[in-house]
Amino acid sequence: MKLLIDIIGWAGSVMVIAAYGLNSYQKIKSDSFGFLLLNLVGGICLIIYTVYYSAYANTFINVVWVIIAIPAIIKLIGKKERQ
């Protein structure tokens, strides 16, 4: 179980860093579905990881990260449906 949690944690870290890096180098926009999805899924992975290891300060920041990503994705989907 520990190995699976570690893999989930690493995957989440890679996703969040990838989103930031791709945005920083203007490969994806911060309001793109890919950017938001990387942050959402990465944040969820990191929540799983930090809860398992009882790192609740880090859990908190990742919960906030996900709470920010969800409405942004919903807004983006709604915007695309109206077009």
N, C-alpha and C positions, 0 to 999 in steps of 0.2 A: 504494500500500500504506500509506503514511504517513497519508493521509487516513482510510482505513478504521480503522486503529489508533487514531487520534485520536477518531473517532466512538465506537468501542468504549469508550475511556477515559472520554469524557464521559458516555456512557450508564451506565457503571458508577458513576460519581460521583453522577449523578442518582438512581440506584436506592438507593444506600446512604444518601444524604441524605434521600430520600423516606421510607425506612423509619424512620430516626431521627426525622424531623419528625412523621410520622404517629403514631408511638408517643408522642412527647413531648406531642402535643396530644390524646392518648387517642382517636385515630381507629382505630387498630389496636392489638392487644395484642402484647407481645413474644413470646408463645408461639403466635401465630397463623401459619397457613401462609403468608399474604401477606407478613408481616414477615420470616419466615425465608427465603422464596423471593427477596424483594428483596435481602436480604443475601447469599444464596448466589450469585445470578446477577450482582449488582453486584460482588461480590468476585472472581468469575471474570473478569469484564470488566476489572477493575483489574489482575489478575494478568497478563493478556495485554498490557495497556498498559505496565505497569512492566517486564516482561521485555523487550519490544521496545526500550524506552529504557534498558535496563540499570540501572534504579533498584531495585537488589536489596534495599535496606532496606525500601522500600515493598512490594516483592514479598513479603517475609517477613511483614509484618503482614497482607497480604491472604490469604496462604496460611493463616495462623492463623485469620483471619475465616471462611474457607471450611471449615476443619477443625471449627470450632465449629458452624457452621450445618448441616453434613451430619448429624451424629448427632441434632441437635435436630429436624430434619425427619423422620428415620427414627423417632424416638421418637413424634412427633406422629402420623405415619401409623399406627404400631402401635397407638397409643391409640385412634384413630378406628376401626380395624378391630375392636378388642375391644368396642366399644360397640354 
